[in-house]
Amino acid sequence: MGLNAEGQFLLDIRSGIGDTNNHLGNWNPNDSTPCGWKGVNCTSDYNQVVRCLNLSSMNLSGSLSPSIGGLVHLTFLNLSFNVLSRNIPGEIGNCSSLEALHLNNNLFVGQLPVELAKLSCLTALNIANNRISGPFPDQIGNLLSLSLLIAYSNNITGPLPASLGNLKNLRIFRAGQNLISGSLPSEIGGYLVLWSNQLSGFIPVELGNCTNLRTLALYDNKLVGPIPQELGDLIFLRKLYLYRNSLNGAIPKEIGNLSSAVEIDFSENELTGEIPIELTKISGLQLLYIFENKLHGVIPDGLTTLENLTKLDLSINYLSGAIPIWVPAYEATDYAAALQQLTEWRHSSSTWSVQQTLGG
């Protein structure tokens, strides 16, 4: 009877792949179906079709054949952690049942094919750690089921398309270490990680509406303007990283409403004003970095009540007044050393620092 059509498509895919470790050695063209082949998983009904293809971490080289588009019943495709190269074929958009696509940690180049936008069932797309270039296609906003988009460590350029705002189910968007420019998307929930790009302009106040955000990492960009007070509405936010930009103005007192926060880093900006006393309300705070700004005034005594605070750096500012004493958590020798460092501010024109380690 011969090998069925999906088996033929898989053999076409294999023909374009280098398999030095013979992981695909049991892909036998004399079989009637590919359902027993390594990495291939089929449905269990009478008319078996290929449902999953998992070829991760097999040291496969070469390129992905356009024949991938023949696997129209595929719901899961994982080619991650190989050395596959060349372009991602546009025919992948014919895999209309695909829900998860993992192409990360390869050597894929070129732009993302616009045909990806046809994958209406896609919930997870991971293309991180490749050499993909060009902008995100505007059509990416058609992936209305998408909840996870991972694209960090590529050469992606251009502004983020406004159509990203259509992705109401998107919970994790990580695209750090690219060359993305322009302004930020104003609607996203979960994790927004866009560090080390070329983003410019203001942080949109609409981010305050993304109440499901857990992590907001926009550091090492070219953002300007004030920190929006609306960020204080992100009551589930745990990590807020805005350092190494050109943000100015005062730290909004509303940041003190971030009751779930464990790490806040506003360092290496141009922030002015005083350290808001409201920060002392964040009882679970473990890290607070505001060094290298233009802050003035005194250190709020209430910071000494934050029992979980293990990392604090307020150096390279214009702070003045008495240095609060953190008594309970210091070993005597640690405290003495820290106090000596702290007192150096009295002999400096602008700065002092405190970095403490609590509980060991």
JOLIN-V206800 format. One record per helix or strand of 2 or more residues. SS is the DSSP state (alpha for helix, beta for strand). FROM is the first residue (numbers start at 1). TO is the last residue. If there is no record, write none. Layout:
ss = (SS SS)
from = (FROM FROM)
to = (TO TO)
This chain:
ss = (alpha beta beta beta beta alpha beta beta alpha beta beta alpha beta beta alpha beta beta alpha beta beta beta beta alpha beta beta alpha beta beta alpha beta beta alpha beta beta alpha beta beta alpha)
from = (5 17 40 50 61 66 76 85 90 100 107 114 124 131 138 148 155 162 172 179 191 198 205 215 222 229 239 246 253 263 270 277 287 296 301 311 318 332)
to = (15 18 42 54 63 70 78 87 94 102 110 118 126 134 142 150 159 166 174 182 193 201 209 217 225 233 241 250 257 265 272 281 289 297 305 313 319 347)
